[in-house]
Amino acid sequence: MTEIFAPPPAGLAELVPDWDAPPQVRAFVTGRRGGVSRGPWGLADGSPGGLNLGARCGDDPGDVARNRARLQACLPSAPRWLEQVHGAVVHLAAAEPTPGGAEPRADAAATGAPGVVLAVLTADCLPVLLADTRGRAVAVAHAGWRGLALGVLERSVEALRGLAGPDAEVIAWLGPAIGPRAFEVGEDVVRAFCDQDPECAAAFVPGVRDGKWFADLYRLARIRLARVDVRRIGGGGHCTVEEAERFYSYRRDRGSGRMASLIWLGPR
């Protein structure tokens, strides 16, 4: 499974999953190009043109609103944004939005309702798209190391199967995240995974400093997904830190915008 590149301004999709999902499953990931944001939220050289979609990262609210409007014009409905907290709560998105417009406090969402656009924001954490192979439900998860360790992927798969049926075969696609050459972590992160599952040790290699390790988020996600019988997994292989022209990275820049990973069910 590979990705198809759609360069802005022809479209706002930086990556489009090439996976075995049924045709009614629609999904794409935005990059840092195609909007109006400037400075740390702009293009790689700081010039205007950044498609920052994060409303809580210090960008000009007017620029974020224009970027979000540009994105929404490409979608069947407004994205269901979440208040992400690096946890493992999964929001079940109904056909109608939450009353009052409040963003659910969650790090994943699932739906079986056509036209409901699920979204997570990332800038190094791993976005994971999930779909039932019969097109009955979809889900998306924001999986940083804390969420992965807490089980956000397992809970997302459970929620999807709750909508699609316990027999649902689930496929996954891993969006752009910090790569294994750039994600240096401490012993606490290693223990958070390996104390639960010794197999996770394969996702860590010694870092350049004592007590530090390089972590492979993509490999950790594949291990955790396999625990809930999700083995058809595509994507991965990008590094948000190393690909500055295409992606925002909080670890690289500290002040940084956010990309969106979006998925929804179209007409059958």
C-alpha positions in Angstrom: 0.0 0.0 0.0 1.4 3.4 -1.0 0.3 7.0 -1.0 -0.8 9.2 -3.9 0.6 12.7 -3.8 -1.8 15.5 -4.7 0.2 18.8 -4.7 -1.5 22.0 -3.7 -3.0 24.2 -5.0 -4.7 21.6 -7.2 -6.1 20.1 -3.9 -5.5 20.2 -0.2 -4.7 16.5 0.1 -1.0 16.0 0.8 -1.5 12.2 1.2 -4.4 10.0 0.0 -4.4 6.5 1.3 -4.0 3.8 -1.3 -5.6 0.9 0.6 -8.2 -1.8 0.2 -11.1 0.2 1.6 -14.4 0.1 -0.2 -15.1 3.0 -2.6 -17.5 4.7 -0.2 -14.7 5.2 2.3 -13.1 8.6 1.6 -9.9 9.9 3.4 -7.0 12.2 3.0 -4.3 14.0 5.1 -3.4 17.6 4.7 0.1 19.0 4.7 1.6 22.4 5.5 0.9 23.9 2.1 -2.3 25.3 0.6 -3.5 27.9 3.1 -2.8 31.4 4.3 -0.9 31.0 7.6 2.5 32.7 8.1 5.6 32.5 10.2 6.0 29.2 12.2 2.5 28.2 10.9 3.4 29.1 7.3 5.6 27.4 4.7 9.0 25.9 5.6 10.7 29.3 5.0 8.1 31.2 7.1 6.4 32.7 4.1 2.6 32.9 3.9 0.8 29.8 2.5 0.6 27.4 5.5 -2.5 25.3 5.9 -2.4 25.3 9.7 -5.7 23.8 10.9 -5.0 23.9 14.7 -6.9 26.5 16.7 -4.8 26.1 19.9 -1.2 26.5 18.6 -0.8 30.3 18.6 -1.6 31.1 15.0 -3.8 34.1 14.0 -7.4 33.0 14.6 -8.5 34.6 11.3 -5.9 32.7 9.3 -7.0 29.4 11.0 -10.6 30.2 10.2 -9.7 30.9 6.5 -7.8 27.6 6.3 -10.6 25.7 7.9 -13.1 27.2 5.5 -10.9 26.3 2.6 -10.8 22.7 3.8 -14.5 22.5 4.5 -15.3 23.5 1.0 -13.7 20.2 -0.1 -15.8 18.1 2.3 -19.4 16.9 2.5 -19.8 18.5 6.0 -17.8 20.4 8.6 -15.1 18.2 10.2 -15.9 17.0 13.7 -12.9 18.5 15.5 -11.9 17.0 18.9 -10.3 18.5 22.0 -7.3 16.1 22.0 -5.6 15.4 25.3 -3.3 12.4 24.6 -5.7 10.0 26.0 -7.6 6.9 24.8 -11.3 8.1 24.8 -13.2 7.4 21.6 -16.0 9.7 20.6 -18.9 8.1 18.8 -20.0 10.7 16.2 -23.7 10.7 15.4 -25.3 12.1 12.3 -26.0 15.4 14.1 -23.1 17.4 15.7 -22.8 17.8 19.5 -25.4 20.4 20.7 -23.7 23.8 21.3 -20.8 23.0 19.0 -18.5 21.9 21.9 -15.6 19.8 20.8 -15.7 16.4 22.4 -12.7 15.7 24.7 -11.3 12.6 23.0 -8.4 11.4 20.9 -10.3 9.2 18.5 -13.7 9.1 16.9 -15.8 6.6 15.0 -19.0 6.7 13.1 -21.3 4.7 10.9 -23.2 7.7 9.6 -22.6 8.7 6.0 -21.3 12.2 5.5 -19.9 12.7 9.0 -16.3 13.8 8.6 -14.0 12.6 11.4 -10.8 14.5 12.0 -7.7 14.5 14.2 -4.9 17.1 14.2 -1.2 16.1 14.4 2.3 17.6 14.2 4.5 14.5 15.0 2.0 12.2 16.7 0.7 9.4 14.6 -2.7 9.7 12.9 -4.4 6.4 12.2 -7.3 5.8 9.8 -9.5 2.8 10.3 -12.2 1.3 8.1 -14.5 -1.8 8.0 -13.8 -3.6 4.7 -17.6 -3.6 4.0 -17.9 0.1 4.4 -20.2 0.1 7.4 -18.1 2.3 9.7 -14.9 4.3 9.9 -12.7 5.7 12.7 -9.6 7.9 13.2 -7.2 8.1 16.1 -4.6 10.6 17.3 -1.8 8.3 18.6 1.1 9.9 20.3 3.1 7.6 22.6 0.9 8.3 25.5 -2.3 7.4 23.6 -0.7 4.3 22.1 0.4 3.1 25.6 -3.1 3.8 27.0 -4.7 1.7 24.2 -6.3 4.4 21.9 -5.9 2.1 18.9 -7.4 -0.9 20.5 -10.3 1.2 21.8 -10.8 2.7 18.4 -11.0 -0.7 16.8 -13.5 -1.9 19.5 -15.7 1.2 18.8 -15.6 0.6 15.0 -16.6 -3.1 15.5 -19.3 -2.0 17.8 -20.8 0.0 14.9 -20.0 -2.4 12.0 -20.5 -5.7 13.8 -18.2 -8.0 15.8 -17.3 -9.9 12.7 -16.0 -6.7 10.9 -12.6 -7.0 9.3 -10.8 -3.8 10.0 -8.0 -2.3 7.9 -5.7 0.6 9.0 -3.6 3.2 7.4 -0.8 5.1 9.2 -0.4 8.7 8.4 2.7 10.9 8.7 4.4 11.0 12.1 7.8 11.6 13.6 10.1 8.9 12.3 12.3 6.4 14.2 15.5 8.4 13.4 14.1 11.5 15.1 12.0 10.3 18.0 14.4 10.1 20.9 12.6 9.2 24.2 13.5 8.3 27.8 13.4 5.1 29.7 9.8 6.0 30.9 8.5 5.6 27.4 10.3 2.3 26.9 8.8 1.0 30.2 5.3 2.2 29.3 5.2 -0.2 26.4 7.6 -3.0 27.3 6.2 -3.6 30.8 2.8 -4.3 29.0 4.2 -6.3 26.1 7.8 -7.5 25.7 7.3 -7.6 21.9 7.4 -3.8 21.9 11.2 -3.9 22.7 11.7 -4.4 19.0 10.5 -0.8 18.4 13.3 0.8 20.4 17.0 1.1 19.7 19.6 2.9 21.9 19.9 6.6 21.4 23.0 8.7 21.2 22.8 9.8 24.8 22.8 7.6 27.9 19.4 6.6 29.0 17.8 7.6 25.7 16.2 5.5 23.0 14.9 6.0 19.5 11.3 4.9 19.3 9.5 3.7 16.2 5.8 4.9 16.5 4.9 3.1 13.3 6.1 -0.3 14.6 4.5 0.3 17.9 1.2 1.0 16.2 1.4 -2.2 14.1 2.1 -4.2 17.3 -0.8 -2.7 19.1 -3.2 -3.2 16.1 -2.1 -6.8 15.7 -3.3 -7.4 19.3 -6.9 -6.7 18.1 -6.5 -8.7 14.9 -5.9 -5.8 12.6 -3.1 -7.0 10.2 -3.9 -5.3 7.0 -2.0 -2.1 7.6 -0.7 0.5 5.1 1.0 3.8 5.2 3.9 4.7 7.4 7.4 5.5 6.3 7.2 9.3 6.5 9.0 11.5 9.0 7.4 14.9 9.9 10.7 16.1 11.4 12.7 15.4 8.3 10.1 16.4 5.7 9.9 20.1 6.6 8.5 21.2 3.2 5.5 18.9 3.5 4.7 18.6 7.2 4.5 20.5 10.4 6.6 19.2 13.3 6.3 20.4 16.9 9.6 18.7 17.9 11.5 20.3 15.1 10.1 23.8 15.4 8.4 24.0 18.8 6.1 26.7 17.4 4.2 24.7 14.8 0.9 24.3 12.9 -1.2 21.2 12.7 -2.2 18.9 9.9 -5.6 17.1 9.7 -6.3 13.5 8.9 -9.9 13.1 7.8 -12.1 10.1 7.0 -15.8 9.7 6.2 -18.4 7.5 4.5 -19.7 8.7 1.2 -22.7 7.3 -0.7 -22.8 3.6 -1.1 
